[in-house]
Every structure is written in structure tokens, then in C-alpha cells.
Amino acid sequence: MMGTAVADYVGIPYGFREAPGLDCYQLVTEVLAKVYSKRIPTYDYSGGWFDADVGFLEHRGDFKEVILPLPGDIVLLKIGRRPIHCGVVIGEKNMLHSLRGSNSCIERYDSVKWRNRIEGFYRWVS
């Protein structure tokens, strides 16, 4: 779809596989494909919301960790002590993400809410 913008993905309900909406990694794969023309792999879904949230971890080796993220990179975030959440860097320290229990939104990854939860930034290299 030509002309797809990040803003087109704001407000999508969180959901995984059978549910309407997208989980965090499904949102990342969709936005990277449609907005940034990057095709990254999906993940095997074995059931349960937790499995849906860790999709990025299955393919972590296909990404290069970067210090200075660019639009189209992935930010991996900790929920509790585990890195099980991800979003798409969209520029100016903003990310688009979808968190269980809410709709997809744009937030600053350097905000008080997120800055201490950043596990790393990753760029697709395959």
C-alpha cells in the first residue's frame, strides 16, 4: 500500500493471533513492511499472550544492536525484568508500540515511563 504512514497505525487495539488487533511484534512487522519497506520474519505462535509478546526474541540474531537508533529500528523494552516488549523507532526519540491492554500509540522512549526499561535498539540486517 503506497503512502502508508506511521500515523495510520495509531489506535489499533492490542490483540494476538486469533484476536482482532496486533501484538507488539505483529505491529512492528507490519509497520516495517508497509512504512519502511523492511520485511522481517514473523514468529511461531505456540499459544498465550506471553508468547505473542516475545516474537522479536526468536529472531534477535537477525538484527544488529545499534547505539543511535534511526527510524525503522526496533526498541526492545523490559516489562518487569524481562525484555518482552518492542516498538518501532519513528524518529525524534519516539516509538510506535502496542501494549497489552491498550491501543497502539506513539510515546517517547526516553520518557520517565520507558527510559529505564530499554534493553537495546536493533536494526534489521538480513
C-alpha beads as a LAMMPS data file, in Angstrom:
LAMMPS data file: protein, C-alpha beads

126 atoms
125 bonds

1 atom types
1 bond types

-500.0 500.0 xlo xhi
-500.0 500.0 ylo yhi
-500.0 500.0 zlo zhi

Masses

1 110.0

Atoms # bond

1 1 1 0.000 0.000 0.000
2 1 1 1.649 3.222 -1.157
3 1 1 1.677 6.251 1.041
4 1 1 1.213 4.323 4.290
5 1 1 2.377 6.422 7.220
6 1 1 3.168 5.614 10.826
7 1 1 0.098 7.629 11.880
8 1 1 -2.075 5.054 10.076
9 1 1 -1.090 2.561 12.792
10 1 1 -2.042 4.654 15.827
11 1 1 -5.127 3.423 17.681
12 1 1 -5.038 -0.242 16.633
13 1 1 -6.216 -2.441 19.504
14 1 1 -3.768 -4.852 21.088
15 1 1 -4.516 -8.415 20.082
16 1 1 -2.689 -11.608 19.345
17 1 1 -3.205 -14.137 16.574
18 1 1 -6.896 -15.039 16.814
19 1 1 -7.969 -11.718 18.347
20 1 1 -8.596 -8.575 16.345
21 1 1 -5.726 -6.140 16.539
22 1 1 -1.962 -6.636 16.684
23 1 1 0.521 -7.557 19.395
24 1 1 3.718 -5.539 19.695
25 1 1 5.801 -7.654 17.301
26 1 1 2.982 -8.001 14.772
27 1 1 2.706 -4.199 14.783
28 1 1 6.466 -3.906 14.291
29 1 1 6.494 -6.323 11.342
30 1 1 3.522 -4.592 9.706
31 1 1 4.940 -1.067 10.091
32 1 1 8.421 -2.074 8.969
33 1 1 6.975 -3.706 5.848
34 1 1 4.458 -1.020 4.874
35 1 1 6.199 2.160 6.018
36 1 1 9.914 1.311 5.913
37 1 1 9.945 -1.411 3.189
38 1 1 11.729 -3.870 5.502
39 1 1 10.478 -7.443 5.517
40 1 1 11.317 -9.096 8.820
41 1 1 10.256 -12.602 9.847
42 1 1 7.141 -13.356 11.808
43 1 1 7.324 -15.804 14.695
44 1 1 5.887 -19.171 15.619
45 1 1 2.908 -18.742 17.878
46 1 1 2.517 -21.540 20.395
47 1 1 -0.287 -20.002 22.439
48 1 1 -0.802 -17.466 25.213
49 1 1 -0.266 -13.735 25.294
50 1 1 3.263 -14.057 26.688
51 1 1 4.414 -15.989 23.615
52 1 1 2.983 -13.266 21.388
53 1 1 4.989 -10.595 23.182
54 1 1 8.350 -12.312 22.743
55 1 1 8.217 -12.779 18.969
56 1 1 11.159 -10.438 18.423
57 1 1 13.386 -12.570 20.640
58 1 1 13.095 -15.533 18.251
59 1 1 14.839 -13.526 15.538
60 1 1 17.134 -11.358 17.625
61 1 1 20.214 -12.805 15.905
62 1 1 19.000 -11.399 12.579
63 1 1 19.255 -7.876 13.964
64 1 1 22.307 -5.772 14.762
65 1 1 22.301 -3.858 18.020
66 1 1 22.842 -0.134 17.445
67 1 1 23.632 2.729 19.797
68 1 1 21.991 5.553 17.835
69 1 1 18.619 4.363 16.562
70 1 1 17.142 5.525 13.270
71 1 1 13.540 5.420 12.085
72 1 1 12.699 1.821 11.264
73 1 1 14.848 0.346 14.042
74 1 1 13.322 -1.701 16.848
75 1 1 13.462 -0.750 20.507
76 1 1 13.356 -3.746 22.850
77 1 1 11.893 -2.960 26.268
78 1 1 11.660 -4.746 29.583
79 1 1 8.357 -5.408 31.246
80 1 1 9.306 -6.276 34.781
81 1 1 12.823 -7.695 34.463
82 1 1 12.336 -9.398 31.102
83 1 1 12.799 -7.895 27.622
84 1 1 9.415 -8.938 26.226
85 1 1 8.115 -5.786 24.558
86 1 1 9.134 -3.991 21.369
87 1 1 8.245 -0.971 19.310
88 1 1 9.324 0.787 16.126
89 1 1 11.566 3.832 16.387
90 1 1 9.920 6.557 14.312
91 1 1 12.334 9.425 14.969
92 1 1 12.959 12.208 17.479
93 1 1 13.080 9.660 20.337
94 1 1 9.552 8.490 19.573
95 1 1 8.354 4.926 19.159
96 1 1 5.151 3.343 17.952
97 1 1 4.111 0.340 20.018
98 1 1 1.177 -1.755 21.130
99 1 1 0.999 -2.796 24.761
100 1 1 -1.352 -5.410 26.160
101 1 1 -4.492 -3.706 27.452
102 1 1 -4.280 -0.603 25.253
103 1 1 -4.323 0.599 21.669
104 1 1 -1.175 1.237 19.671
105 1 1 0.286 4.667 20.329
106 1 1 3.312 6.904 19.896
107 1 1 5.380 7.582 23.001
108 1 1 8.851 8.857 23.732
109 1 1 11.183 6.005 24.585
110 1 1 13.254 8.393 26.716
111 1 1 10.254 9.272 28.912
112 1 1 10.209 8.507 32.627
113 1 1 7.900 5.586 31.861
114 1 1 10.246 3.871 29.363
115 1 1 13.860 5.084 29.590
116 1 1 14.929 2.640 32.302
117 1 1 13.204 -0.230 30.516
118 1 1 15.222 -0.031 27.293
119 1 1 17.148 -3.242 26.694
120 1 1 18.529 -2.064 23.358
121 1 1 17.927 -0.803 19.840
122 1 1 18.137 -3.171 16.887
123 1 1 18.391 -2.827 13.113
124 1 1 17.375 -5.499 10.621
125 1 1 20.488 -6.715 8.786
126 1 1 19.383 -9.817 6.868

Bonds

1 1 1 2
2 1 2 3
3 1 3 4
4 1 4 5
5 1 5 6
6 1 6 7
7 1 7 8
8 1 8 9
9 1 9 10
10 1 10 11
11 1 11 12
12 1 12 13
13 1 13 14
14 1 14 15
15 1 15 16
16 1 16 17
17 1 17 18
18 1 18 19
19 1 19 20
20 1 20 21
21 1 21 22
22 1 22 23
23 1 23 24
24 1 24 25
25 1 25 26
26 1 26 27
27 1 27 28
28 1 28 29
29 1 29 30
30 1 30 31
31 1 31 32
32 1 32 33
33 1 33 34
34 1 34 35
35 1 35 36
36 1 36 37
37 1 37 38
38 1 38 39
39 1 39 40
40 1 40 41
41 1 41 42
42 1 42 43
43 1 43 44
44 1 44 45
45 1 45 46
46 1 46 47
47 1 47 48
48 1 48 49
49 1 49 50
50 1 50 51
51 1 51 52
52 1 52 53
53 1 53 54
54 1 54 55
55 1 55 56
56 1 56 57
57 1 57 58
58 1 58 59
59 1 59 60
60 1 60 61
61 1 61 62
62 1 62 63
63 1 63 64
64 1 64 65
65 1 65 66
66 1 66 67
67 1 67 68
68 1 68 69
69 1 69 70
70 1 70 71
71 1 71 72
72 1 72 73
73 1 73 74
74 1 74 75
75 1 75 76
76 1 76 77
77 1 77 78
78 1 78 79
79 1 79 80
80 1 80 81
81 1 81 82
82 1 82 83
83 1 83 84
84 1 84 85
85 1 85 86
86 1 86 87
87 1 87 88
88 1 88 89
89 1 89 90
90 1 90 91
91 1 91 92
92 1 92 93
93 1 93 94
94 1 94 95
95 1 95 96
96 1 96 97
97 1 97 98
98 1 98 99
99 1 99 100
100 1 100 101
101 1 101 102
102 1 102 103
103 1 103 104
104 1 104 105
105 1 105 106
106 1 106 107
107 1 107 108
108 1 108 109
109 1 109 110
110 1 110 111
111 1 111 112
112 1 112 113
113 1 113 114
114 1 114 115
115 1 115 116
116 1 116 117
117 1 117 118
118 1 118 119
119 1 119 120
120 1 120 121
121 1 121 122
122 1 122 123
123 1 123 124
124 1 124 125
125 1 125 126
